Structure formats: structure tokens, C-alpha cells
Amino acid sequence: MNNPVIIKGNKYGIVVVLDAFMKFDELKEKIAEKFRDSSKFFSKAQMAISFEGRALSNEEQRTILDIIAEETELHVVCVVENDPQKEEVFKKALDEKLMELSNTTGQFYKGNLRSGQVLESETSIIVIGDVNPGARIVSKGNIIVLGSLKGTVFAGATGNSNSFVVALDMNPVQIRIADTIARSPDKPIKEAKKEAKIAFFEDGNIYIETLNKEVLNDINL
């Protein structure tokens, strides 16, 4: 074939058509080149993927998925086998996988939240970055900030008082868990060092404690 790698898309994913005869080592370079050139079209989309044109071993599929991850920000959530009703299969597979991911790990957000930004999630959410003053997070589950929390957070938004908030640097303007609100003091408290802390609801109050094994064991997670 004139073009050894062809990318076709539908509403739920992409189909990658591969040359049947090209040596795999050579084909890998063509795949990397194709996805590198197309990376701007994928952004941070979550899609299913299917391969056509040649039979691939599991190891070859994993190699291709690694190449896609290196060259784009596309998140491939599942690989779909060939099927005449491909688009419907894509939709079903994608929906099932996204539901599985949200139920087991919650939603991930990578980046810093600036003042004025609001992040809402139907599930627990993990932020890989800082939450700056003026930014706000609302989650029906737990909120975990792998960075500095200096904005406003609302966990257990549907009334789940067992929800909690964790941050590597806990200094929020306001924390709300279910129907209980805690605000930061007017004068900031000076700390010798930054350490991971957890905010949780107990006996009508929100407590913030250093995150350790003993605290986790005492909380009804």
C-alpha cells in the first residue's frame, strides 16, 4: 500500500490500518511519524482503538500503544476487535471502560488550577498539580491533590460525609465535606515543613491531620 499507516476515525475511537507486508521494525517508525504528525488532532481525548490490515500479536499491540502514548496525549482506554458493527462496538466498549476507570480510580486532572477555574467531577478526583487561591473543586467523592491546595474544595457534594480531602500541602481557603464547612484562619499558621494531610468529617466537625497509617485506619473510608 502507498501509505503504510492510515488513521480513520468515528465518534468513539480510531481505526489504524496497517500495511500487511512491511517489516514491523520499519512499520513502527511509520506509526510514530503518523501519530506525531497527527498529535494536534487528538489533544487529551479518551478513545477506543482498533487495528486493521494485518494480524498483530499482543506484544506488537502493546508496542504500538506505547508509541501512541509517546507521540500524542491521546488516552487509549481499550482495544476493540474487528466487527461489522464497529461504531456501535466502539461506543459500548468505550462506555464500559470509562465507567470502570471512574469507579475504580476516579477522574484524573493534570495541571495547575488557576484563580477562577472550577473543576467538577461525578466521581472522586485526583489533581496532579496545585490548586491556587480562587480555584474551586467540587466532587461527589473524595478529592486528592498531589500538590498545594490553596483554593476551595467541596467533597461529598451529594451529602456523603465519609468523603475526604488529601493534599501534599494543605492550606485551603475553605473545605466543605457534605454539609459541613471549615475555613482557614485569618492569620496563616507557620509550619516548619510541608507534609501530606487529610481532612475528614467526624462528630459534626471537619478535622485536618497529618496523613499516616494510623489516621487512615481510624477513618471510615
N, C-alpha and C positions, 0 to 999 in steps of 0.2 A: 504494500500500500504506500501511496505517496507520502502520507502523513502517518508516522508510526504511532502517534498518540492523539486521540480525538476525545474531547470532553463534551458530552451532551448533558443538558440539564432538564429537570422537570421541577414542579413546585416543591418537591420534598427532598430532592437529592440530585446526585450527578451519576452519569454513566461514563465510565472511562473505557474507550475502545482501544485495544492494543494490537499491534502487529503480531501476527501469529508465528512469524518465522525469524524475526530479529533475535540475536542472542540477548539473553536477559541483562547481562552487564552493560551492553550498549543501550538497551531499552531503558534501563534505569536513568541514564544520562538524559535521554529524550523526555522521560517523565518529569525529571527535575526541571528541565528547561521549560516544559509546557506549563507546569504549575507556577513556576517563578514568573513567567510572563503573564499569567492569569490571576496572580495573587490578589490584585486590587478588586477583582470582581467578587471575591469570596468574603472579604472582611473577616468578621468573627462569627460567621454563620455556623449553625449546627445542622448537619445534613447526614443522610444515609448515602452510601456509595455502592455501586455495582460495577463489575468488570466484565467486558465482552471481548471477543476476538481471539482469545487463547485461554487455555487451561492454566491456572495458577495454583501452585502449592500453597499451603498455609504460610510457609516461611516467605515465599515471594510476595504474598499479600501483605504480610507484616512489614516487609521491606518497603513496599510502595506506600503504605500508610505512614511509615517513618519519614519518607521523602516528602510527602504532602505536608506533614507537621513541620518539617524544617523550612519549607519554601513558602508556606502560607499560614494564615491564622484560622483557617478552616478547621472546625472541630468535627471529625468524622465519628458519629456516635454508633454506627453499626454498618456491617457489610451485608448487602442483600443479594441473594442468589438470583439467577436469571429466571424470569417468569413472564408469560404473555401479558398479564395484567400488571405490568411493572409499576406504574404510578400508584395504583392502589396498594400494592405491596410495600412500596416506599413509605407511603403515608402511615400504614399500620405499623411497620417496623420502627419508624422514627418516633411515632407517638408512644409506643410501648417502651422504647429505650429511654426517651426523655422522662417519662413517668418514673421509670426505675431509677434513673440517676437522681431525680429530685427527691424521691422518697428515701434514698439511702445516703446521699451526700449533701442534699440541699443544693442551693444555687451558689455559683462562684462569681465574684466580680473582681477583676484585676485592674487596679489603678487607684489613684487618689480621688476622693470625693471633695470637690471644692465648695465654697460657700454658695448656697442657693440650689445645689443639686439635691435631689430626693431619689432614693433608691428604695423600691418596694418589692417584696417577694411573698409569694404564696407559701413558700417553704422556708426552712432555715437558710441562712445566707452566710457565706464566708467571704469577707473582703480582704483581698491581698493588697494592702496599701493603707493609707491614712484616711481618716475621716476628719476633715478640718472644721473649724468653727463655722457655723452657718449651714453645714451639710446635715442631712437627716436620713436615717434608715428606718424603714417600717417593715417588720417581718411577722408573719403568723407563727413562726417558730423561734429558733434561737438565732442570735447574732454573734458572729465571731470575727474579730478584727485583728488581722495579722499585721499590726502597725499601731499607730497612735490614734486613739479615739478622743477627739476634742469637740465633736459635734453633738447631735441629739439622736438618741436611738429609742425605738419602741418595739420591744419584743413581746411575743404572745398577743398580737394585735386583736385576736378574736376572743381573748379572755383566758388564755392558757397561762395560769400563774406558775406553772412548772418550767416555763421558758427561762432562759438565762442569757447573759451577755458576757463575752470574754474579750479582753483586749490585751495586747502586749504592753501597751502604755495607756492606762485607764485614767482619763481626765476629761470626762464628758461635761457638756453644759447641762444636759438633762438625760436621765434614764427613766424609761417607763416600762414596766412589766405588767401586762394585763391592765388592771385599773389603778395601779399604784405608781406614783411618780416620785422620783428623787432628783433633787437639783444639786449642782455643785455649790460649794460655799462661795460667798462673795470674795473672800480673800483666798487665793490659791495656796494649797498646802505644799510646802517644800519637801521633797523627798530626796534621800541620798542617792537612790538609784531607781531606774525604771524596772518594773517587773510585771509579769503577766498577772492579771487579776480577773476575778469573776464576780459579776453582780447577779444576785438571785433573790427571789421573794421567799420570805418566811415569817410567819406570825404577824402578818399585816404590814411588814416593813421590807424595804429593799436593802440588802447588805452587800458590801463590797469587800472581798477578802483576797488575799494572795492565793493564786491558783496552785494547789498542790493536791496530792493524792488523798489526804485526809478530808479536805474540803469537798472534793468530788464524791467521796464515799458517803458524806453526810447529806448530800443534796439529792432530792428525788428527781433524777434526770429522765 
